[in-house]
Amino acid sequence: MQGTVDSQPAASTATAAHHHEEHPDLRVLGLITFLASEFLMFCGFFAVYLIYRSALAEWPPEETEVELLLPAVNTVILVSSSLVIHWGDTAIKQGDVAGLRKWYIVTALMGTVFLGGQIYEYATLGYGLRTNLFSNCFYLMTGFHGLHVFIGLLLILGVLWRSRRPGHYNANKHTGVEMAEIYWHFVDIVWIVLFTLIYILTLF
């Protein structure tokens, strides 16, 4: 009788894992749909930026030169953080909660450094939002992306906070971890496009 009772939770766990494999969590699908709409919004910014760039003879104007070194370092940090957060997701799928915490803490630190670098860049550029059309596009696009990085950091901190509860995340229960990772990858992809448009193309 005792063996039958003990076997029920194991069977239930196996059934839940099989159900997860056959039917992906709709929360993940909802997040992907939301991010798709966000990407379309960014595409609108990209399109407007390219239109202005092609319409004006001088882009960016002389008084709004773009610093390349700091954003390049920031880009390396942010793109590398996508690999780090993936290690955290891989760890929890192997039942390693300590590994999840370690790599998510590192990701949070990297994201914080990125935002700190962006704030420092804003403080040292020497021009503001209303200086000219380029500066307006620059601050709106990078600032909107920075807001998304900040939200991503909140999601990562939320995962770390919930991981304190025994059994909250395990090899078969990690939807929240996956959603934070997906969002962070989205932030990185958008930044790569932004960095190419605003910083790389200004060199040509």
Secondary structure by P-SEA (a helix, b strand, c coil): caaaaaaaaaaaaaaaaaaaaacccaaaaaaaaaaaaaaaaaaaaaaaaaaaaaacccccccccccccaaaaaaaaaaaaaaaaaaaaaaaaaaccaaaaaaaaaaaaaaaaaaaaaaaaaaacccccccccaaaaaaaaaaaaaaaaaaaaaaaaaaaaaaacccccccccccaaaaaaaaaaaaaaaaaaaaaaaccccccc
